[in-house]
Amino acid sequence: MEPITASINDTAKALSLGRTSIYALIREGRLETVKLGRRTLVKIASIRRLLEGQ
């Protein structure tokens, strides 16, 4: 089964960006997140949409 979400660190590695840039993309609404307890996870689908839009 394919993962639905990725951690902030994994997202940063996948996009070759820093954590601060990932949080900026989240604030801008360009990446969708899910809160699971204290963790913030990024939806894989939103990462794909971001990459396709570039």
C-alpha positions as CSV (number, residue, x, y, z in Angstrom):
1,M,0.0,0.0,0.0
2,E,1.3,3.4,-0.9
3,P,1.7,6.0,1.9
4,I,-0.9,8.8,2.0
5,T,1.2,11.2,4.0
6,A,4.8,12.2,4.6
7,S,6.6,13.9,7.5
8,I,7.8,17.4,7.2
9,N,11.4,16.1,7.0
10,D,10.6,13.6,4.3
11,T,8.7,16.3,2.3
12,A,11.7,18.6,2.6
13,K,14.0,15.9,1.3
14,A,11.6,14.9,-1.6
15,L,11.3,18.6,-2.7
16,S,15.0,19.5,-2.0
17,L,13.8,22.3,0.3
18,G,14.4,23.2,3.9
19,R,11.8,22.8,6.7
20,T,11.2,26.6,6.8
21,S,10.3,26.5,3.1
22,I,7.9,23.6,3.6
23,Y,6.1,25.4,6.4
24,A,5.9,28.5,4.2
25,L,4.2,26.4,1.4
26,I,1.8,25.0,4.1
27,R,0.9,28.6,5.2
28,E,0.4,29.6,1.6
29,G,-2.0,26.7,1.1
30,R,0.1,25.1,-1.5
31,L,0.6,21.9,0.6
32,E,-2.2,20.2,2.5
33,T,-1.5,18.8,6.0
34,V,-3.1,16.5,8.5
35,K,-2.5,16.7,12.2
36,L,-2.0,13.3,13.9
37,G,-1.5,14.0,17.6
38,R,1.4,16.4,17.7
39,R,2.7,15.5,14.3
40,T,2.1,17.5,11.2
41,L,1.9,15.3,8.1
42,V,1.8,16.4,4.5
43,K,-0.6,14.8,2.0
44,I,1.3,13.0,-0.8
45,A,-1.4,14.1,-3.3
46,S,-0.6,17.8,-2.5
47,I,3.1,17.2,-3.0
48,R,2.3,15.7,-6.4
49,R,0.1,18.6,-7.3
50,L,2.8,21.1,-6.3
51,L,5.3,19.3,-8.5
52,E,3.0,19.1,-11.5
53,G,2.2,22.8,-11.3
54,Q,5.8,23.8,-11.7
